[in-house]
C-alpha cells in the first residue's frame, strides 16, 4: 500500500484482529497492512465531514436586498495541517434569481461566491480551499449577502472540513504540535515484527488524531440587515439574544485525559455599561463598557465523578453589572435587552 486506504465500513474483513498481536506471535504482513489501512483512513477522515458550522433561520430572517454586506461571522478550529478544504452547503432562495452568498476565510484570505439563481428554496454546494494553516489554531469565517435585484434569503448553512481522498500525500501532518505519519509501502514489511520506530510512529499518529478538536456549538448573530428587516426576537439579531442553554457530554476520566473546552466569543458592548456574561459553570467574563473584539477562554473538563453524564450550561447568560437594564422598543411593543455577544464557538480538545 502506498499511503492508500479503503473505507473500513465497507468490510469487516479489512479491520485488524487484536489477537494477531499477542505476545510471542509473529506479526504477519496482513496485520500491519490492516493497521496501516485503518491509520490512513483515520488521518484522512477523523473529524472531517462533521459540521464545524451549522445554523438555520426562520424564513425571511437571514435576508438582504442590496449591495454586499457581511451578515455572519464565526470562528472555527483548525483540524490539521493537511485539511485545507471546506465543504459548504447552503439552502437559500433569491426572489429575482439574482442573489449571491459569499463565504470568506481570514486564514489566507480565501473566498468563494455562490450564485443563488432560483426564487424557490434549494441547496447549493461549494468548496473553499483555505490554504495551509501554519501555526494557526483557528480560522475566522464570514458570510456576506448581495442581491442585484429583489432579495436573497438564506435558510441554513453547514460547513465542514472535507475528508482527504486515497492515497494520502507523502509526508507528515500535525495537530496541536503532534505528528501523524501515514503508513505506506516503506512502513509495512513482510512477515517480521514491526520495528520500534514504526511502533513509535503509530503511537504518535494516534495521539495526533486524538487531539483533533471537536466543535460543540457555533453561533453567529445577524449583523447589518437591520435596516431591511424589522427587529424581532425571532430574527436572531446579535444584539437581541440574552440567553441560550445547551448540553455537553461528560465522560469518565475526561480531566485526567487532558480534555479542555475552548471558547471564542466576539464581543461588542454598545450601551456604555459593564456587563457580566456566564459561559459555563465557573466561567464568567466581565465585559467592560464599550469593549469590542474577540475574547478566548479555556477550562478543564469535568468528568462523571464530578457531574452527571450530561452537564448543562448557559450560553450568553447576560446580566447587567451595577447598572439598570436599558431596553429598546421594537414593533408590537416587545422589549429586548441589548446583549454584548455577536458570535461564539465552543470546542473540545485534548491538550
C-alpha positions in Angstrom: 0.0 0.0 0.0 1.3 3.5 -0.9 -0.5 5.6 1.7 -3.7 4.3 0.4 -6.8 3.3 2.4 -10.1 1.5 1.9 -13.1 2.6 4.0 -13.3 0.2 6.9 -17.0 0.4 6.9 -17.0 -1.4 3.5 -16.0 -4.8 5.1 -15.1 -6.1 8.5 -12.5 -8.3 6.7 -10.2 -5.3 6.4 -10.1 -4.5 10.1 -7.1 -5.6 12.2 -7.5 -8.6 14.5 -6.3 -7.7 18.1 -5.5 -11.3 18.8 -3.0 -11.4 16.0 -0.5 -9.3 18.0 -0.4 -11.4 21.1 2.9 -11.8 22.9 5.4 -14.2 21.2 3.4 -14.4 17.9 5.0 -13.5 14.6 3.2 -10.4 13.2 2.2 -11.4 9.7 2.1 -8.8 6.9 -1.7 -8.9 6.9 -2.0 -7.4 10.3 0.3 -4.3 9.8 -1.3 -3.9 6.4 -4.8 -3.7 8.0 -3.4 -1.4 10.8 -1.9 0.8 8.1 -5.2 1.0 6.2 -7.1 2.0 9.4 -4.5 4.5 10.4 -4.5 6.2 6.9 -8.3 6.2 7.0 -8.3 8.0 10.3 -5.7 10.5 9.2 -8.0 11.3 6.2 -11.4 11.3 7.9 -11.3 11.7 11.7 -13.1 15.0 12.5 -13.7 15.7 8.8 -17.2 15.7 7.4 -18.6 16.8 10.7 -20.1 20.2 10.9 -18.0 23.0 12.3 -20.7 25.5 11.4 -24.4 24.6 11.3 -27.0 27.3 11.6 -30.5 27.9 10.3 -33.0 30.8 10.4 -36.7 31.3 10.0 -37.9 32.3 6.6 -37.2 36.0 5.6 -34.8 36.3 8.5 -31.2 36.0 7.2 -32.1 38.1 4.2 -30.8 41.1 2.3 -31.8 43.2 -0.7 -28.8 45.3 -1.8 -25.1 45.5 -2.3 -22.8 43.1 -0.5 -22.9 43.2 3.3 -21.3 40.9 5.9 -24.1 39.3 7.9 -22.5 36.5 9.9 -19.1 35.8 11.5 -17.9 32.5 13.1 -14.6 31.1 14.4 -13.6 27.5 13.7 -10.7 25.4 14.9 -8.0 24.2 12.6 -8.5 20.4 12.2 -4.9 19.5 11.0 -2.2 20.9 8.8 -3.4 18.9 5.8 -7.2 19.5 6.0 -7.4 22.7 3.8 -10.7 22.4 2.1 -14.1 23.3 3.4 -17.3 21.7 2.1 -20.2 24.3 2.2 -23.9 23.5 1.9 -26.4 26.4 1.7 -30.1 26.3 1.5 -31.4 29.6 0.0 -33.6 31.4 -2.5 -33.5 34.7 -4.4 -36.7 36.4 -5.2 -35.4 37.7 -8.6 -32.9 34.8 -9.0 -30.0 37.3 -8.7 -28.6 36.6 -5.2 -25.1 35.9 -4.1 -23.8 34.3 -0.9 -20.0 34.8 -0.3 -18.0 32.8 2.2 -14.6 34.2 3.3 -11.8 32.6 5.2 -9.5 35.0 7.1 -6.7 32.4 7.4 -5.3 33.0 3.9 -7.9 35.5 2.6 -9.7 32.8 0.5 -13.2 33.5 -0.8 -15.9 31.6 -2.7 -19.2 33.1 -4.0 -22.3 31.1 -4.6 -24.9 32.3 -7.1 -28.5 31.8 -5.8 -30.3 31.6 -9.1 -33.8 30.5 -8.1 -36.8 32.0 -6.3 -37.5 28.5 -4.9 -35.7 27.3 -1.8 -32.9 25.0 -2.9 -29.5 23.5 -2.0 -26.2 25.0 -3.2 -22.9 23.3 -2.8 -19.4 24.8 -2.8 -15.8 24.1 -1.8 -13.4 26.6 -0.4 -9.6 26.0 -0.1 -8.4 27.9 2.9 -4.7 27.0 2.4 -2.1 25.8 4.9 -2.8 26.9 8.5 0.8 27.2 9.5 0.9 27.8 13.3 -2.7 29.0 13.5 -5.1 27.1 15.7 -8.3 28.7 14.4 -9.8 30.5 11.4 -12.5 33.2 11.1 -15.3 32.5 8.6 -17.7 35.2 7.4 -20.8 35.1 5.3 -21.9 38.0 3.1 -25.1 38.5 1.1 -25.9 40.5 -2.0 -28.8 40.8 -4.4 -28.7 42.6 -7.7 -32.5 42.8 -7.7 -35.1 41.6 -5.2 -33.6 39.9 -2.2 -31.7 36.8 -1.2 -32.9 34.7 1.8 -30.6 32.1 3.5 -32.5 29.3 5.4 -29.5 27.4 6.6 -25.7 26.8 6.1 -23.5 23.9 7.0 -19.7 23.9 6.7 -17.3 21.0 7.4 -13.8 20.1 6.6 -13.5 17.9 3.5 -12.2 14.4 4.1 -9.0 13.5 2.3 -9.1 11.1 -0.6 -6.9 8.0 -1.0 -3.9 7.9 -1.4 -2.7 10.4 1.1 0.1 12.7 0.0 3.6 11.8 1.2 4.8 13.4 4.3 3.5 14.0 7.8 0.7 16.2 9.2 0.4 18.0 12.5 -2.4 18.7 15.1 -1.6 20.6 18.3 2.1 20.1 17.7 1.7 16.3 17.4 2.8 14.5 14.2 0.8 12.0 12.2 2.6 9.7 9.7 0.7 7.8 7.0 1.7 4.1 6.7 2.7 3.1 3.2 4.9 0.6 1.4 8.0 1.6 3.3 6.2 1.1 6.6 4.7 -2.3 6.2 7.1 -5.2 5.5 6.9 -8.9 5.2 6.3 -11.4 8.0 8.6 -9.9 10.6 8.0 -8.0 13.8 7.4 -4.3 13.4 10.4 -2.1 14.1 10.3 0.0 17.3 10.5 3.2 15.2 7.4 2.2 13.3 5.6 1.4 16.5 6.5 4.9 17.9 5.2 6.5 14.6 1.9 4.7 15.0 1.5 5.7 18.7 2.4 9.3 17.8 -0.1 9.2 14.9 -2.9 8.0 17.0 -2.1 10.7 19.6 -2.2 13.4 16.9 -5.6 12.2 15.6 -6.9 12.0 19.2 -6.1 15.7 19.6 -8.2 17.0 16.8 -10.7 19.5 18.1 -14.5 18.8 18.1 -16.9 21.7 17.8 -19.7 21.6 20.4 -21.6 24.7 19.4 -21.1 27.6 17.0 -23.4 30.5 16.7 -23.4 33.9 14.9 -26.0 36.6 15.3 -27.1 38.6 12.2 -25.4 41.9 11.6 -26.0 44.6 9.1 -29.5 43.8 7.8 -31.5 45.7 10.5 -32.4 48.4 8.0 -34.1 45.8 5.8 -35.7 43.5 8.3 -37.7 44.7 11.3 -36.2 44.0 14.7 -37.9 41.0 16.2 -36.6 38.4 18.6 -37.1 35.5 16.2 -34.8 37.2 13.7 -31.7 36.5 15.9 -30.2 39.8 15.6 -26.9 39.7 17.5 -27.9 42.5 19.9 -31.2 40.8 20.9 -30.1 37.5 22.2 -29.9 37.4 26.0 -29.8 33.7 26.9 -29.4 30.2 25.5 -28.9 26.8 27.1 -27.2 23.7 25.8 -25.9 20.4 27.0 -22.4 18.9 26.7 -21.2 15.4 27.2 -19.2 14.5 30.3 -17.2 11.3 30.4 -15.1 9.3 32.8 -11.5 10.5 33.3 -12.1 13.4 31.0 -10.0 15.7 33.1 -7.3 13.1 33.7 -7.0 12.7 29.9 -6.4 16.4 29.4 -9.8 17.3 27.9 -10.4 21.1 27.8 -13.1 23.3 26.4 -12.1 26.4 24.3 -14.4 29.4 23.9 -14.0 32.2 21.3 -16.6 35.0 21.6 -17.0 38.2 19.6 -17.9 41.0 22.0 -19.5 44.4 21.2 -20.7 46.3 24.2 -22.7 49.2 22.7 -24.8 50.7 25.5 -22.0 52.0 27.8 -22.3 49.8 30.8 -20.1 47.0 32.1 -21.7 43.5 31.8 -21.3 40.0 33.2 -21.6 37.0 30.8 -21.6 33.5 32.2 -20.4 31.0 29.6 -20.3 27.8 31.7 -20.2 26.8 35.4 -17.5 29.0 36.9 -16.6 30.6 33.6 -17.5 34.2 33.7 -16.4 37.3 31.7 -16.6 40.8 32.9 -17.3 42.8 29.8 -16.2 46.5 30.1 -18.3 49.4 28.8 -17.5 49.8 25.1 -15.4 46.7 24.9 -15.3 45.0 21.4 -13.4 42.3 19.7 -12.8 38.6 20.2 -12.1 37.0 23.6 -10.9 33.5 24.4 -11.3 31.3 27.4 -10.0 27.7 28.1 -11.0 25.5 31.0 -10.6 21.9 32.0 -13.5 19.4 31.5 -15.4 17.9 34.3 -15.7 14.1 34.4 -18.6 11.9 35.5 -17.3 11.7 39.1 -18.0 15.5 39.4 -21.1 15.9 37.3 -23.9 13.7 35.7 -23.2 12.2 32.3 -24.7 15.3 30.8 -23.9 18.8 32.0 -25.9 21.8 31.1 -24.5 25.3 30.9 -25.9 28.7 29.9 -24.7 30.3 26.8 -24.7 34.1 26.8 -26.4 34.3 30.2 -26.2 38.1 30.2 -26.5 40.1 33.4 -26.2 43.9 33.8 -23.4 44.8 36.3 -24.1 47.8 38.6 -26.4 49.5 36.1 -30.1 49.3 35.3 -31.4 47.5 32.3 -31.5 49.6 29.2 -34.2 48.5 26.9 -35.1 49.1 23.2 -38.6 49.0 21.8 -39.5 47.0 18.7 -42.5 46.5 16.6 -45.5 45.2 18.5 -44.3 46.7 21.8 -41.8 43.9 22.6 -39.0 44.9 24.9 -35.5 43.4 24.4 -32.2 43.8 26.2 -29.2 44.6 24.1 -26.7 41.7 24.5 -23.0 42.2 24.1 -22.2 39.0 22.3 -22.1 38.9 18.5 -21.0 35.3 18.0 -19.4 32.4 19.9 -18.0 28.9 19.5 -17.2 26.2 21.9 -14.9 23.3 21.0 -13.5 20.3 22.9 -9.8 19.4 22.6 -7.2 17.3 24.3 -4.2 19.4 25.3 
